[in-house]
Amino acid sequence: MDYADSDPSPDAPAGEEGAASWQTDLSRAPAATKIVIAGGFGVGKTTFVGSVSEITPLRTEAVMTSAGEGVDDPDAVPGKATTTVAMDFGRITLDADLVLYLFGTPGQKRFWFMWDDLVRGAIGAVVMVDTRRLADCFPALDYFESGGLPYVVAVNHFEGTPRHEAGAVREALALAPDVPVLIMDARRRVGVVETLLTLVGRALDVSPGVPGVPGATGVPAARGAARGVNPA
């Protein structure tokens, strides 16, 4: 399972770039929406879904075996013994008019063939980032950018790692100025909720009143050299 090790105040804001007016205007949101949670191996997707789901999350985790040798990199995530092999699923009701269905993608390359099915019908995606392994999020960024799906970047802060400003992460990932970047802890409900609200607002700003996803097809592409820079 994916767990962040940081322990910030539960009441601390998730983002570092301010809140927008749509976060208090939920009437703009569709009644039920599908959200995709993506990112690299061990970045915290399972924890993200589980920390806010009002139902028992559906998890398709399996114990890592010798079949993953040379493919997965468990050394990058000490103590991790399981991996998501299909998806995570959860649900959260944020308001009488706002219900989110959360679908977590598997992080490993060998499961990328599932992405088209998981993303179909989604209004947007959360791309989770571990600043120690920036390259792990490149495939997700490429996939959603090429398919035109609105997304936000959520930096899952781990204990013992430098806490980078949102602007530094944006520069390191070569993100467009209008892509929201939030610093959060996947174990903390308040930060996860704010991340989800930010994504809903982003999706509505990009495609107002259209509860669907532009045609995203194919597997994630290789990220260019511009996104290989570590945040300063």
N, C-alpha and C positions, 0 to 999 in steps of 0.2 A: 504494500500500500504506500501511497505517496504522502509523506508528512513533512511539513515545514517545521523547522526547529526554532524559529524566532518566537518571541513572546511580547509583542508590543501591546500597548493598552488597547482593550477591546473597543474603547470609545474613540480611538484615534481615527482620523479620516483615512480612507484608503488611497485617495489620489493626492497629487501634489500640484495639480494645475487648476484647481477651482471647480465649483459645481455650476451647471447650467440651469436655466429656468425650467427646462422640460423635466428635471428631476422632481419637481413639485407639481407637475401638470400631467398626471398619469392618464388623464382623459384622452391623450393623444395616442396611447398605446393600444394595440389590439388585445382582445379578451384573452387569447391564448397564443403563445408564441413558442417556437422551437429555437433553442440556443445551442450552439456547438461549443464545447470546451476542448481546445487543442493545445499542443505543445509537445516537447520532447519527453523522452523516457525519464520517469522519476521526478517530474517538475511539480507535481501536486494536483493533477487533474482529479483523481479519485477523491482526495481530501476536499477539494473545492466543491464538488458536487455533494459530498456527504455532509459538509458543514452547514448547508442551508436546506437540504431536502426535507420536506414535511412528510414524506413517505420513506419507508425503508429503501435505501438506494439499491437498484439492481446493479450488481457488480459482476463482471466476468473476468475475475483474476485467477491466474494459475501460478503454481510454484515454478520458478525458473529452474530448468534442467540443463543437462549437457547439450541439448538441442540448440540452445541459445549461445553456446560458446563461440566466440569470434563474431557474433552478431550484436548482442546486447553488451553494454558496458556497465556491469554492476559496481565496479570499482568507483565510478563517479557518484554513486548514491550509496554510501555505506549503510549496511543493515537492511537493504531492500532485497527481499527474497521472492516477491511475487511481481507479476506484470499483468496489465490489462490486455486481454487477447481479443476482445470484440468491442465492448463499449461499457461505459457507466451511464446510468439513467437515474434521474431524480426529478422532483417537481417542487416548485415553490410558488405559493400564492402571496403576492406582494400587496394586492389590493383587490377589491371586488371585481375590478375590471382588468386585472393584470395577473395572469397565470403564466409562469415560465416552465417549459419542459426542457430539461438539461440533458444533453447527450455528450458524454466524454469520449473522445477518440483514443484509440491505442496509439502509443507514441513511436513504436518501432517501424522501421522502413518496410519490413516484410508484411505489415498489416495495412499499408497504404491503399491497397485495392478496395478496402471497405469505405474509404472516405466519401466517395461520391454518394453512396447510399445513405450514410449518416448525415451528410450535409443537405441532402435534398429536402426542401421545404423550410429550411432555417431562415430566419430574418437576419442573423448575424452570428459572429463567433468571438470568443475570448481566446486570445493566444497567450498562453502562460509562458513566462520566461524565468530562467535561473541565470543570473548574470555570470556565474562561474562557467556556464556552458551555453554561451549565446548562440553558437551555430546550431544547436538542437532545435531552435525555433524557426530557423530559416525555411524549412520545407512548408510549414504551416503558413508563414507569411506569404511565400510565393503562391501557394495554392489559393488563398483567399483573394490576394491581389489580382491574380490572373483570371479568377472567376467573377470578380466584381462583388464579392460578398462583404458587406460592412463588418469591420472588426475593431476591437480594442486590444491593447497590450496590457497584460497584468503581470507585473514583476513580483514573483513570490519570494519574499525576503527570508533567507535562511540565517540562523544564528552563526556568528563567526565569520560572516562575509561582509565586505564593505557595503554600506547603504548608499547606493547611487541615486542621484537626483533624476527625476523623470526626464529632464532635458538631456542629460548625458546618455541615458538609455536610448532616447529618440535618435540622437546623433549616431550612436554606435550601430543602430539597426537601420539607419538611413530611411526613417519613416517620414511620410508626408506630414506637414505641419498640422493637419486637421485630424490625424489619428490620435485618439486619447491614449495616454500612458498613465497607468496607476501603479502605485507601490502598495502592496497589500500582503496579508498573511492568510493563506488558504484555510487555516484552521479557524479564523475569526469570522463569524457570521456577518458582522457589520461591514467589514471590508469587502466580502464577497457580494453582499447585497448591493453595495454602492457600485461595484464593478458591473453587475448585471444591469442596474439602472442606467449606467453610463452607456452600455452597449445598446439598450433599447432606444435611448435618445439618439444615439449615433445612427442606428438603422432607420429611424423615422426621419431624421434630417436628410439622409441620403436618398431614401425612397419613401416619401410620405404616403401613408395609407396603403402601401403595397405589402401585404403580409406574405412575401415569398422571397425566394432567393434567385438571383440571376443564374443562368446556366453555368455552373461550375463543373467542369468535367476534367478527367485525367488525373494523374497522380502528381504529388508535389514535385516541382522542378528544383534544380540546383540553385542555391542562392549565390548571387554575384559577390565579387571580392569586396564591394563597398560595405557589405554587412559583416565583415570579419574583424571589425575593430572593437577592442574592449573598451567599455566605458571608462572615462578618466575619473 
